[in-house]
Amino acid sequence: MISISEMFISNAYADGAAAAPQGGDFMQFLPLVALLAVFYFLILRPQQKRVKEQKAMIEALQKGDEVATVGGVLGKVVKVGEDNVAVEISDNVVVQVQKAAVQNVLPKGTIKSI
């Protein structure tokens, strides 16, 4: 009499003729190489590009630029230092902000239009 488990699950027997495939070493690492390539092109490369653009934007800051900070403060650059930027956020109100905290340089006239 055949049990239900024997109907659905066949027995596995060791086959002495089945040997490791020839040249299998490279084929085993191919998925890992492909995964690393996808990781590089989808994650690392775009991140490096954004960092490069942010650094160029910060280095190009000059007096008169309208900026938005990471905290959401909008203002006009009054003075550019080595590590800091003086941003005028209102009439006679100037705050010192680290250059790294500048998120965007806005087009001229953006603050007045708001």
N, C-alpha and C positions, 0 to 999 in steps of 0.2 A: 504494500500500500504506500502511495506517495503522499508525503505530508505537504501542507500548503507552502511551507517555507522552501521545499525542494522544487516546487513548481515555479516560483518566482526568483529564487536565488540559485544560481548554478555553482557547482563546486569549482574551486580554483586549484589547479594542479601545477606544480612547478614544471617548467619546460626547460630541459637542458640545452636545447638548440637555440633558445633566445639569449643572445649575448648583447653586450652594450654596443650601441651603434658606433660605427667608425666616424671619427671627427666630431664627436658629440660635445667636446669641451667648448668649442666656440659657440655652438648652437645653444648651450645652456646659458651662456652669458649674454646672448643677443637680446633677450627681453630686458635684462638689466641695463644694457647700453641704450636701448630704445627708451626706457623709462627715464634715464638720466638726460637724454637729449630733449625729451618732451618737457621735463622739469626745467631745464635751462631756457628753452625758447618760450615757454609760457609764463614762467615766474621770475627767474633771475634776470634775464635780459631786459624785459620791460621795466623792472624795478631800477636797474642800473641806469637806464635811459632817463627815468623820472628824476633820479638823484642828480644826474648830470645837468638836466634842464633847470632844476631848482637852484643848483650852485651857480650856474651862469646868470640866472635871474637876480640872485642876491648880489653877485659881483657887479652887475650892471645898474644897481640902484643909484639914483642921483637925486639931488635936490629938486623938488617940484613934482616928483612922481607921486601919484595917488596909489595907496596900497591898502590891502586888507590883511589883517593879521590872523594868526591861527585862532585867536580868541574871538574873532568877528568884529574887531574894531577897525573902522575905516578912517583914514586920515591922509594928510599930505606930508611928504617927507620934507623936513626943514633943514636937517643936518645929518650928514652921513659920517659915522666914525668907523673905526677899524672893526669893532665887534657889535656896536650898537647903532641904532638909527633913532633920531628925534622925529617923532610924528606929531603933527598938529592935528588934534581931533576936533577942536572947536576954536573959536576966536580966543587967542591968548592962553590956550590950554595945550601944553606940549608934554608928551610922555616919551620916555626912553624905552625902546623896544630892542631886544636882541635881533640881529639880522636873521637868525634862523627862525624867528617867530613870524616873519613876513611870508604870507602864503601866496598872494597874488599881487601883481602890479596891474592896476586898473587903467582903462583908457582915460585920457584927460577929460575932465568935465563930468565924470561919473558921480562924484560926491555931490555936486550942485544939483544934478538931476534927481537925486533921491530926496 
